[in-house]
Amino acid sequence: MYKIMLVDDTDIFRRQFKRLMDFKVRNVFAIVYEARNGKEAVDIAKKSAVDVIITDIRMPVMDGIELLQEIKKLHLCTYVVLLSEFADFSSARQGIVFGAFDFIEKPVDGTKLSALFERLKTCIEERKSTEAEFLQNNTTDGTSGNIMIRNICRYIQDNVGAAVLSLDSVADRFFVNKSYLSRLFKNETGKNFVDYVTGIKIKKAKILLRERRLKIYEIAHDLGYEDEEYFSRIFKRVEGINASEYQKQV
């Protein structure tokens, strides 16, 4: 069951929206959290994992566009759908630029909503499948039975989008001397720490490029690279071709 957070400042609309979800959809998706504005939604998302956020654009305190930007910045949820009235179409299109999955117009049409959920279901399942494959192929990645190194590898994979994923920060997190960790990591994985992290980021980038859902600069940002050109240079150094060429070939 995929978890949805519905964000709208009107209680009546939230009740109406839930009634529009047909029986087939309810077997796959469930609205488990509700919020009245973007700030409430961010607070919930920081504490509880959600698969989809559906949010109105016009709200007090923090509107839907601001919520979308905060969610993307903090990597709290991959799929954000914007609810928009006709007058909000320019804002809704702006939201797509910021990484919204889609936007639907108010008043919400049940048929269009069902189609949206079908697309969400397909995308979520494909993403989970590729991520499962990614983790299966990279969990140990050549490591021996050293439990700490396996845990560190898992930590790197789980935080692959972190802008700061350095030897210093990981050593501090696992309460180990960084020089000792550097030697142990190379002995156990056959790679130095920086090369391992870079390899994981590029493998993740290839998954995202195959999905064709995000622009290259968005992929770079999601992987912790603030500079798209730097990301492109790293990708080409590892893969032999740049990211746009790779995407054309797959």
C-alpha positions, 0 to 999 in steps of 0.5 A: 500500500502506497502512502499519500499525504493530502495537503489542502487548507479546506476540510471539505475538499479533503473529504471530497477528494477521498470520496473520489478515490475509486475502489481499485485505487484504494487497494493500492493507495491510501491517504494516511496523512493530511495537512492544512498548509505546506509547513504542516506537510513538511513537519509530517514528511520529516517524521514519516515516510510518504510515497506521494504528496498531493498538494493545493497550490494556494494555501496560507503559511506555506503554499504548494510551490514553496512546499514542493521546493522544500520537499525536493531540497530535503529529499522527503518525497519523490512524487509531488502532485499539484492541485490547481485552479484555472487561475493557477495554471502558470504556477502549476507549470512552474511547479513542473519545472521544480520537479512536480510529477504532474498537476490536476485541475480543480474541481477534480475529475474522477476519471482523470484522477484514476488515470493519474494514480495508474501512472503513479503506480507504474512509476513507483513500482518501476522505481522501486524495482530499479532501486532494489536491483541497484541495492542488490548489486551494490550492497557489499560491492566486493566487501568481505564479512566486515560488518562495519564496512557493510554498514558504511556501504549501506549508509552511502547508498541510502544517502547517495544524494547528500551534498556532503558525503565525505570520509570525515563525515562518515568517520564521525558518524561511525565513531572511527578514526578517518585514517584507519577507516580509509585503509580498512575501506580500501582493504575490504572493498578494493576501492578508495572511499572517494571512488566508491562514493563516486561509483555509487552516484554514477550508478544511481545517475544511470538509473535516473537517466533511464527513467527519463523523468528528471532533467540532467541538472535535476539528477545532478542536484539529487545526487548532491552535485550543485554544479551540472557541468562538474557532474557531467565531467565526472559522469564522462570520466567514469562512463566514457560518454557524457550523460546526455549521450548515455541517455540517448543510447538507452 
